[in-house]
Amino acid sequence: MLLSDVVDHTIKKLKAQTANVLTFVNMGLGGFAIVAGIQGQLHLSLLLIFLAAMADRFDGMAARKLQIESELGKQLDSMSDIISFGVAPALLLYQGILNLFGFPGVFFTIFYIGCGAFRLARFNISENNGFFTGLPITAAGCLLTLSYLAVPYLPPFSFLFITLVLSLLMISTFTLKKV
């Protein structure tokens, strides 16, 4: 086997895994955001969630551009999204404000994660028709994360409302055109 054949084969393998590598970057950043949130480093958690959103955006773009979309990639992306845009933002808001409410704070945190998981499962079994049904978890997670910045400015109970509304929007049946 010639060196050029080895290089060509290696490039093809790397190209085929580009989107999955970006998906793992998304997942890793979400995992680090969770750990940062548990350790009370909430601003770092917020930053890591937004970096995960960038990685999530690029993995889909790479898969389409390189024509390497796969069922495995779709499933892996959903697993990453529940970590980065389900658990991490919910934990950030719980640590930042929802913990003040006791059981209702815990309930709304878990409810948000459950609605996100439902949204992703519904997406994974649906036909690709050019539309999203319900608010995508990436958008909901970014909005929930962004709401953390308003903690000093809004009444604490409003964060229960924000969490509930985003949860219900994820499982709703309205449609959004994919961009």
Backbone as CSV, one residue per row, in Angstrom:
resi,resn,N_x,N_y,N_z,CA_x,CA_y,CA_z,C_x,C_y,C_z
1,MET,0.852,-1.176,0.000,0.000,0.000,0.000,0.895,1.235,0.000
2,LEU,0.628,2.150,-0.894,1.413,3.367,-1.018,1.048,4.353,0.085
3,LEU,1.980,5.241,0.404,1.749,6.269,1.413,0.559,7.140,1.032
4,SER,0.414,7.453,-0.235,-0.716,8.284,-0.680,-2.052,7.576,-0.440
5,ASP,-2.082,6.248,-0.585,-3.305,5.495,-0.300,-3.642,5.550,1.189
6,VAL,-2.625,5.456,2.021,-2.829,5.536,3.474,-3.351,6.915,3.855
7,VAL,-2.760,7.952,3.285,-3.193,9.327,3.567,-4.633,9.526,3.097
8,ASP,-4.958,9.069,1.886,-6.328,9.193,1.375,-7.325,8.470,2.273
9,HIS,-6.974,7.262,2.682,-7.850,6.478,3.564,-8.047,7.194,4.904
10,THR,-6.972,7.742,5.461,-7.036,8.460,6.738,-7.899,9.708,6.613
11,ILE,-7.753,10.439,5.527,-8.554,11.651,5.314,-10.035,11.296,5.192
12,LYS,-10.340,10.219,4.493,-11.734,9.787,4.362,-12.318,9.416,5.723
13,LYS,-11.528,8.732,6.553,-11.989,8.347,7.900,-12.224,9.581,8.759
14,LEU,-11.297,10.534,8.711,-11.443,11.765,9.494,-12.661,12.561,9.043
15,LYS,-12.842,12.674,7.740,-14.002,13.386,7.192,-15.294,12.748,7.679
16,ALA,-15.344,11.439,7.680,-16.553,10.716,8.079,-16.892,10.932,9.548
17,GLN,-15.919,11.252,10.364,-16.150,11.407,11.804,-16.179,12.858,12.273
18,THR,-16.028,13.819,11.365,-15.964,15.227,11.740,-17.180,15.652,12.556
19,ALA,-18.368,15.365,12.078,-19.586,15.775,12.782,-19.678,15.098,14.152
20,ASN,-19.316,13.808,14.223,-19.379,13.114,15.509,-18.379,13.680,16.510
21,VAL,-17.216,14.088,16.031,-16.240,14.710,16.928,-16.806,16.010,17.493
22,LEU,-17.434,16.822,16.637,-18.051,18.063,17.118,-19.192,17.767,18.093
23,THR,-19.921,16.684,17.845,-20.982,16.282,18.769,-20.399,15.909,20.125
24,PHE,-19.270,15.202,20.120,-18.612,14.867,21.390,-18.070,16.112,22.090
25,VAL,-17.641,17.105,21.326,-17.215,18.377,21.926,-18.413,19.019,22.624
26,ASN,-19.567,19.035,21.955,-20.803,19.533,22.546,-21.084,18.797,23.869
27,MET,-21.036,17.473,23.822,-21.323,16.667,25.009,-20.323,16.948,26.135
28,GLY,-19.052,17.039,25.784,-18.027,17.308,26.787,-18.213,18.665,27.438
29,LEU,-18.525,19.678,26.636,-18.758,21.013,27.197,-19.980,21.012,28.112
30,GLY,-21.026,20.277,27.697,-22.206,20.155,28.567,-21.871,19.454,29.866
31,GLY,-21.058,18.409,29.796,-20.637,17.708,31.012,-19.824,18.605,31.924
32,PHE,-18.900,19.356,31.343,-18.118,20.306,32.143,-19.009,21.389,32.745
33,ALA,-20.045,21.817,32.004,-20.981,22.815,32.531,-21.723,22.271,33.748
34,ILE,-22.084,20.999,33.711,-22.757,20.371,34.853,-21.830,20.341,36.052
35,VAL,-20.598,19.907,35.845,-19.630,19.848,36.950,-19.382,21.246,37.509
36,ALA,-19.228,22.237,36.632,-19.013,23.618,37.090,-20.213,24.089,37.908
37,GLY,-21.427,23.748,37.457,-22.630,24.132,38.202,-22.690,23.480,39.571
38,ILE,-22.329,22.207,39.644,-22.325,21.496,40.929,-21.327,22.138,41.887
39,GLN,-20.204,22.609,41.335,-19.171,23.236,42.159,-19.452,24.709,42.448
40,GLY,-20.597,25.212,41.981,-20.976,26.594,42.267,-20.359,27.617,41.328
41,GLN,-19.696,27.177,40.283,-19.099,28.098,39.310,-20.120,28.356,38.203
42,LEU,-21.149,29.132,38.549,-22.302,29.276,37.672,-22.002,30.087,36.412
43,HIS,-21.154,31.099,36.526,-20.806,31.870,35.333,-20.007,31.016,34.344
44,LEU,-19.137,30.161,34.846,-18.399,29.250,33.980,-19.355,28.262,33.330
45,SER,-20.310,27.762,34.094,-21.311,26.849,33.556,-22.065,27.516,32.408
46,LEU,-22.470,28.762,32.598,-23.170,29.514,31.561,-22.318,29.605,30.294
47,LEU,-21.064,29.951,30.436,-20.168,30.063,29.287,-20.026,28.726,28.558
48,LEU,-19.873,27.645,29.310,-19.704,26.327,28.704,-20.954,25.886,27.942
49,ILE,-22.122,26.248,28.448,-23.368,25.901,27.747,-23.431,26.628,26.406
50,PHE,-23.048,27.889,26.381,-23.063,28.624,25.111,-21.998,28.107,24.142
51,LEU,-20.866,27.675,24.652,-19.863,27.056,23.780,-20.381,25.730,23.219
52,ALA,-21.112,24.989,24.044,-21.731,23.740,23.571,-22.729,24.028,22.455
53,ALA,-23.460,25.139,22.574,-24.417,25.512,21.525,-23.692,25.782,20.209
54,MET,-22.531,26.401,20.286,-21.758,26.640,19.057,-21.311,25.314,18.447
55,ALA,-20.816,24.403,19.279,-20.395,23.093,18.773,-21.582,22.352,18.168
56,ASP,-22.753,22.471,18.793,-23.954,21.817,18.279,-24.331,22.381,16.908
57,ARG,-24.212,23.655,16.762,-24.523,24.285,15.473,-23.563,23.791,14.381
58,PHE,-22.286,23.701,14.729,-21.287,23.303,13.738,-21.362,21.820,13.393
59,ASP,-21.790,20.962,14.335,-21.845,19.535,13.993,-22.899,19.267,12.925
60,GLY,-24.037,19.925,13.033,-25.069,19.756,12.007,-24.640,20.327,10.668
61,MET,-23.992,21.484,10.708,-23.503,22.093,9.468,-22.468,21.193,8.802
62,ALA,-21.565,20.646,9.603,-20.517,19.772,9.052,-21.125,18.519,8.438
63,ALA,-22.104,17.932,9.130,-22.730,16.708,8.611,-23.404,16.966,7.265
64,ARG,-24.102,18.093,7.151,-24.780,18.403,5.886,-23.769,18.770,4.790
65,LYS,-22.809,19.600,5.137,-21.823,20.055,4.143,-20.983,18.898,3.604
66,LEU,-20.567,18.008,4.502,-19.726,16.880,4.101,-20.543,15.670,3.656
67,GLN,-21.876,15.801,3.724,-22.799,14.720,3.349,-22.502,13.437,4.125
68,ILE,-22.403,13.592,5.438,-22.098,12.446,6.305,-23.180,12.266,7.368
69,GLU,-24.414,12.703,7.063,-25.505,12.521,8.006,-25.772,11.028,8.177
70,SER,-26.025,10.633,9.424,-26.302,9.224,9.689,-27.285,9.100,10.843
71,GLU,-27.903,7.946,10.932,-28.828,7.681,12.045,-28.056,7.681,13.363
72,LEU,-26.859,7.117,13.370,-26.022,7.142,14.577,-25.726,8.572,14.995
73,GLY,-25.369,9.415,14.040,-25.080,10.816,14.340,-26.285,11.532,14.919
74,LYS,-27.462,11.243,14.379,-28.705,11.847,14.877,-28.952,11.450,16.340
75,GLN,-28.782,10.173,16.640,-28.988,9.696,18.007,-27.940,10.280,18.961
76,LEU,-26.696,10.288,18.521,-25.610,10.828,19.335,-25.828,12.316,19.610
77,ASP,-26.298,13.046,18.608,-26.590,14.466,18.781,-27.667,14.671,19.840
78,SER,-28.684,13.829,19.829,-29.743,13.951,20.836,-29.233,13.645,22.242
79,MET,-28.364,12.645,22.354,-27.786,12.334,23.669,-26.960,13.521,24.184
80,SER,-26.226,14.150,23.284,-25.436,15.326,23.659,-26.345,16.485,24.046
81,ASP,-27.426,16.665,23.285,-28.327,17.785,23.542,-29.023,17.681,24.889
82,ILE,-29.384,16.479,25.314,-30.041,16.368,26.619,-29.078,16.740,27.737
83,ILE,-27.790,16.478,27.534,-26.790,16.860,28.528,-26.562,18.370,28.501
84,SER,-26.266,18.899,27.302,-25.856,20.300,27.177,-27.003,21.304,27.270
85,PHE,-28.203,20.919,26.835,-29.306,21.876,26.790,-30.516,21.448,27.614
86,GLY,-30.401,20.275,28.239,-31.426,19.806,29.161,-30.914,19.881,30.581
87,VAL,-29.984,19.008,30.920,-29.492,18.917,32.302,-28.675,20.146,32.704
88,ALA,-27.725,20.551,31.870,-26.828,21.655,32.262,-27.580,22.973,32.530
89,PRO,-28.466,23.435,31.627,-29.195,24.675,31.935,-30.138,24.536,33.130
90,ALA,-30.786,23.374,33.239,-31.687,23.164,34.367,-30.917,23.215,35.684
91,LEU,-29.766,22.579,35.724,-28.942,22.605,36.929,-28.421,24.014,37.210
92,LEU,-28.021,24.729,36.174,-27.566,26.116,36.344,-28.654,26.959,37.002
93,LEU,-29.866,26.882,36.480,-30.949,27.683,37.048,-31.341,27.178,38.433
94,TYR,-31.283,25.871,38.635,-31.578,25.339,39.969,-30.566,25.873,40.984
95,GLN,-29.293,25.763,40.650,-28.255,26.241,41.566,-28.330,27.752,41.746
96,GLY,-28.721,28.468,40.693,-28.738,29.923,40.735,-29.927,30.519,41.446
97,ILE,-31.101,29.856,41.381,-32.297,30.467,41.986,-33.385,29.474,42.388
98,LEU,-33.609,28.426,41.586,-34.751,27.549,41.843,-34.632,26.780,43.154
99,ASN,-33.419,26.600,43.648,-33.253,25.880,44.919,-33.907,26.612,46.085
100,LEU,-34.181,27.894,45.931,-34.845,28.667,46.988,-36.282,28.220,47.215
101,PHE,-36.861,27.508,46.260,-38.269,27.131,46.318,-38.505,25.730,46.875
102,GLY,-37.460,25.030,47.282,-37.623,23.689,47.816,-38.148,22.727,46.771
103,PHE,-39.187,21.947,47.147,-39.717,20.933,46.229,-40.185,21.507,44.895
104,PRO,-40.931,22.624,44.858,-41.323,23.156,43.542,-40.117,23.457,42.642
105,GLY,-39.033,23.945,43.208,-37.829,24.200,42.421,-37.252,22.919,41.842
106,VAL,-37.231,21.866,42.659,-36.755,20.560,42.187,-37.701,20.031,41.107
107,PHE,-39.001,20.130,41.350,-39.986,19.630,40.397,-39.837,20.302,39.038
108,PHE,-39.768,21.636,39.003,-39.669,22.346,37.732,-38.342,22.054,37.023
109,THR,-37.282,21.833,37.785,-35.995,21.466,37.201,-36.107,20.121,36.497
110,ILE,-36.671,19.137,37.174,-36.812,17.797,36.599,-37.852,17.790,35.473
111,PHE,-38.909,18.576,35.622,-39.925,18.680,34.584,-39.312,19.209,33.285
112,TYR,-38.473,20.226,33.392,-37.794,20.778,32.217,-36.945,19.698,31.538
113,ILE,-36.169,18.960,32.310,-35.321,17.899,31.741,-36.189,16.833,31.064
114,GLY,-37.271,16.437,31.704,-38.175,15.431,31.128,-38.806,15.914,29.833
115,CYS,-39.239,17.165,29.790,-39.825,17.709,28.553,-38.777,17.769,27.452
116,GLY,-37.548,18.104,27.805,-36.468,18.110,26.820,-36.218,16.722,26.259
117,ALA,-36.217,15.716,27.123,-36.014,14.340,26.672,-37.160,13.896,25.761
118,PHE,-38.391,14.252,26.132,-39.547,13.930,25.303,-39.427,14.593,23.934
119,ARG,-39.044,15.855,23.925,-38.892,16.618,22.675,-37.873,15.946,21.751
120,LEU,-36.737,15.528,22.326,-35.701,14.880,21.525,-36.152,13.519,20.999
121,ALA,-36.846,12.756,21.828,-37.341,11.448,21.395,-38.348,11.610,20.260
122,ARG,-39.247,12.576,20.395,-40.232,12.826,19.333,-39.531,13.238,18.038
123,PHE,-38.511,14.073,18.154,-37.751,14.495,16.971,-37.081,13.298,16.293
124,ASN,-36.510,12.399,17.088,-35.776,11.265,16.534,-36.654,10.272,15.782
125,ILE,-37.926,10.211,16.112,-38.807,9.265,15.416,-39.653,9.934,14.342
126,SER,-39.509,11.245,14.178,-40.329,11.954,13.191,-39.634,12.005,11.842
127,GLU,-40.443,12.233,10.827,-39.933,12.392,9.466,-39.268,13.759,9.358
128,ASN,-38.235,13.851,8.567,-37.565,15.128,8.316,-38.345,15.862,7.243
129,ASN,-39.244,16.771,7.662,-40.111,17.457,6.712,-39.780,18.943,6.578
130,GLY,-38.648,19.374,7.128,-38.269,20.773,7.025,-38.816,21.638,8.142
131,PHE,-39.495,21.012,9.118,-40.077,21.761,10.229,-39.715,21.091,11.556
132,PHE,-39.576,21.902,12.593,-39.466,21.403,13.964,-40.863,21.424,14.563
133,THR,-41.182,20.433,15.372,-42.420,20.445,16.145,-42.044,20.777,17.578
134,GLY,-42.551,21.888,18.071,-42.179,22.361,19.394,-40.848,23.100,19.349
135,LEU,-40.554,23.787,20.435,-39.312,24.546,20.538,-38.135,23.583,20.652
136,PRO,-37.139,23.686,19.774,-35.972,22.807,19.886,-35.275,22.967,21.239
137,ILE,-34.763,21.878,21.768,-34.141,21.910,23.087,-32.919,22.830,23.120
138,THR,-32.226,22.968,22.005,-31.076,23.874,21.973,-31.533,25.302,22.235
139,ALA,-32.617,25.716,21.594,-33.145,27.064,21.805,-33.655,27.228,23.240
140,ALA,-34.396,26.237,23.726,-34.914,26.306,25.091,-33.766,26.365,26.096
141,GLY,-32.739,25.541,25.887,-31.595,25.528,26.800,-30.842,26.839,26.802
142,CYS,-30.684,27.429,25.622,-30.001,28.723,25.553,-30.828,29.820,26.217
143,LEU,-32.150,29.792,26.019,-33.016,30.779,26.673,-33.018,30.606,28.192
144,LEU,-33.072,29.361,28.651,-33.042,29.117,30.090,-31.703,29.577,30.673
145,THR,-30.624,29.280,29.966,-29.299,29.707,30.403,-29.218,31.227,30.425
146,LEU,-29.715,31.866,29.394,-29.705,33.325,29.314,-30.529,33.944,30.446
147,SER,-31.606,33.288,30.839,-32.448,33.824,31.912,-31.681,33.916,33.227
148,TYR,-30.657,33.072,33.394,-29.840,33.135,34.615,-29.241,34.530,34.802
149,LEU,-28.925,35.199,33.710,-28.344,36.544,33.809,-29.331,37.556,34.388
150,ALA,-30.623,37.233,34.362,-31.647,38.133,34.881,-31.962,37.892,36.351
151,VAL,-31.287,36.946,36.994,-31.573,36.635,38.402,-31.546,37.883,39.296
152,PRO,-30.579,38.779,39.155,-30.588,39.962,40.031,-31.709,40.955,39.727
153,TYR,-32.365,40.812,38.583,-33.305,41.834,38.134,-34.771,41.429,38.159
154,LEU,-35.050,40.143,38.193,-36.441,39.670,38.170,-36.810,39.051,39.509
155,PRO,-38.101,39.089,39.846,-38.524,38.422,41.085,-38.249,36.913,40.993
156,PRO,-37.830,36.295,42.081,-37.456,34.874,42.039,-38.526,33.942,41.463
157,PHE,-39.810,34.178,41.769,-40.851,33.277,41.284,-40.957,33.278,39.762
158,SER,-40.490,34.353,39.121,-40.593,34.418,37.657,-39.763,33.319,36.980
159,PHE,-38.761,32.793,37.669,-37.927,31.744,37.080,-38.644,30.392,37.068
160,LEU,-39.571,30.203,37.999,-40.434,29.018,37.919,-41.299,29.114,36.664
161,PHE,-41.825,30.305,36.414,-42.666,30.541,35.245,-41.868,30.357,33.956
162,ILE,-40.673,30.925,33.879,-39.827,30.802,32.683,-39.526,29.328,32.400
163,THR,-39.177,28.593,33.448,-38.860,27.167,33.297,-40.083,26.399,32.805
164,LEU,-41.241,26.682,33.383,-42.477,26.006,32.977,-42.829,26.321,31.523
165,VAL,-42.765,27.580,31.143,-43.119,27.976,29.777,-42.190,27.312,28.761
166,LEU,-40.879,27.337,29.010,-39.938,26.703,28.080,-40.175,25.196,28.005
167,SER,-40.497,24.588,29.134,-40.796,23.149,29.147,-41.997,22.834,28.272
168,LEU,-43.059,23.596,28.442,-44.284,23.359,27.675,-44.099,23.674,26.191
169,LEU,-43.298,24.685,25.883,-43.027,25.003,24.478,-42.278,23.863,23.779
170,MET,-41.395,23.179,24.521,-40.670,22.062,23.903,-41.598,20.924,23.523
171,ILE,-42.609,20.658,24.344,-43.497,19.520,24.065,-44.759,19.924,23.311
172,SER,-44.889,21.207,22.997,-46.062,21.669,22.258,-46.004,21.161,20.812
173,THR,-47.085,21.395,20.080,-47.161,20.862,18.714,-47.070,21.946,17.645
174,PHE,-46.743,23.180,18.015,-46.574,24.194,16.979,-45.332,23.854,16.147
175,THR,-45.295,24.360,14.919,-44.159,24.033,14.045,-43.348,25.288,13.734
176,LEU,-42.044,25.048,13.576,-41.090,26.076,13.193,-40.316,25.582,11.982
177,LYS,-40.130,26.450,11.001,-39.342,26.057,9.835,-37.883,25.946,10.230
178,LYS,-37.225,24.872,9.772,-35.801,24.676,10.045,-34.998,25.690,9.254
179,VAL,-33.944,26.189,9.890,-33.086,27.180,9.220,-31.816,26.515,8.758
